[in-house]
Amino acid sequence: MPDAPVLRTAWAALGGDEGDLSRVSSTAPEVTRLLDSPLAVGTLVHDAIATASLAAGLLSEDTGGKPIEVRLDPARVATAVTSERWLTIDGDHPPVWAELSGFWPTSDGWLRTHANYPHHRDRLVAALHLTDESADDLRSVLSSMSARQAADAITAEGGVAVAVATEEEWRGSEQGRAAAAAPLIRLERLAAADAESARILDSERPLAGVRVLDFTRVIAGPVATRTLALFGASVLRIDSPRLPEIAMQHLDTGADKESALLDLARDRQTLDDLLTTADVVVTGYRPGALARFGLDPKTLADRGIISATLSAWGGEGPWHDRRGFDSLVQAASGISWLSSADGETPGALPAQALDHSAGYLLAAGVMTALRTRRRNGDVWAVEVSLARVAEELLGLPRGDDARFDQAEHGARHVPDESTDDTADDTAEESTDADNDPDDPPFQPTMVESETDAGVISYAMPAAGYTGSATEWLRPPVPWGSSPASW
C-alpha cells in the first residue's frame, strides 16, 4: 500500500491493528489530480473515507462477512467531498452562499464571515450597525476596523467571524497549540457493560439494527451519520423547529435518513423514549450545548449509549465553546493564505475538506466503538474537531505554490479569547461554490431520485469495501418530514 499518512494516524488513534492497513489500496494520487490544491487535499479526504471504510469492513467480518479489502473510486471520492456543488433540485443548482458571507478587507488585513443562516446574518448586521444590510455597507464599515476588532464585535453579538491569519500566527496562538496537541480522533472509554452478542444481520450493511440519533447540522456531522446509514444504521435526525435548516444543505447529506422536528425543552418525554433504545448519539453543536438535555457523553454512557461529538475548535483551548465552520477554520489556521491564488487575496480549498474528512473520521470512531462494545461491553465517547483535521492537512507535504510570503499579506491578529457565551448553533460549514457545475474538472458520479422535495440529483456513496453496499437505499427526505419515533 502506498503511504497513507492520515489513515495511519487515524487508525493509530482508534487503537487499530496496524496489519489491517494492508487491506487498503490507496487511490489518493488519483483523487489529488481531481482536487487541485497546493495542499494535500486529495490525501486527506481519501484517507478519511478509507478509515471509515476499513472500520465498516471489519465490522462486517465480525458479523460473519467475508474478508474485506478497501479500494476507493477516485471520482466518487471527489464528487462526495464536493457534493454540495453538484446537487440539483428539479434541474436547478440552489444558491449555497449568502451575500454577507465571505472574505472582506479590513483596515489591517482580512475578515472571514459566515452569514448563511438568517440568525447569524442578523447578528452580524447588529454587531456592525449596518444600515442597509448590503455587501457595500459591510465593506464600507470594515474599511475603518481592524480584523480582530470586527471579529470580536461580531462574536460578542453571537455572530460568526474570524480574522484571516497566517499559518505561523495560528501555530503561535493558544487555540492552535491546543488543536495540535489533540489526537486526530479522540476515543475515550466511559463505562463498562455486558458484551453484546454479534448481530449477524447483513454483512453488506453491518450496522443493521443499530439506532443512531443525529443532532447535527450543515456538513460534517450529517456526513458522519449518512455514512453510518450507508452501512445499515437506522438514523433519525432531530432538529429544533426554531432553527430551520437550509433546504439544499439538508437534502445533500440526507440519504438513507429520517428527519424529524423536536423541541427538546418542551418534549423531554419523546427525547427520553428515543434514547431508551438508541445505540449512538451524534452531536454537531458546540461542546456542552446539549448537556442540559442529558446529551453529554457521561450521561449517555451511563445509559449504555455511545456518544460522538463534532466541534469546530475542539474541546480544549480558549475557543473550545465558540461557533465555527469549515471556512472559518481554514481562515484562522492559515489554510486560506496557503490556498491564495495570488498571495494578495485569501483563497479556499477545492472542497470543504475539513468538514467532509471530519465526518468520515467521526463515523470511523463510532464504528470502532460499536465493534468494541460488541466484544466486551465497553461504552465509548468519540470526538473529532475541524481544527485538528486542519492541523493534519497542514502537516502533510505540500506543493511549492503554497509558499507565499504570508507576512506581507496576511491579517496579523488571531483573537486568543472567545466572548461568545451562547450555545445554540452548529459547528460545521456551508460551502463556497467556486466550481462551475457546467464545467467540472471531472465527471461527477451522481444519482437521481424523484422525492417529495422534487427530482434530486445527489452524490453517490464514496465509502465502501469489497462486498459492501454501493448505492443508497433511500433518497433524502425533506427537513422535518418524519415522525420523532423509531
Secondary structure, DSSP 8 states (H G I E B T S, - for coil): ----HHHHHHHHHTT--GGGGGGB---HHHHHHHS--SS-HHHHHHHHHHHHHHHHHHHHHHTT-----B---HHHHHHHTTHHHH-EETTB----S-TT-EEEE-SSSEEEE---SHHHHHHHHHHHT-SS-SHHHHHHHHTTS-HHHHHHHHHHTT--EEE-B-HHHHHHSHHHHHHHHS-SSEEEEEE---------S-TTSTTTT-EEEEE--TTHHHHHHHHHHHTT-EEEEEE-TTS---HHHHHHT-TTEEEEE--TTT-HHHHHHHHHT-SEEEE-B-TTTTGGGT-SHHHHHHTT-EEEEEESS-SSSTTTTS---HHHHHHHHTHHHHT-SSSSS----SS-HHHHHHHHHHHHHHHHHHHHHHHH--EEEEEEEHHHHHHHHHTS---GGG---HHHHSB----S--------SB--------S-TTS-SS---EEEEEETTEEEEEE------TTS--S-SS----TT-S-S--
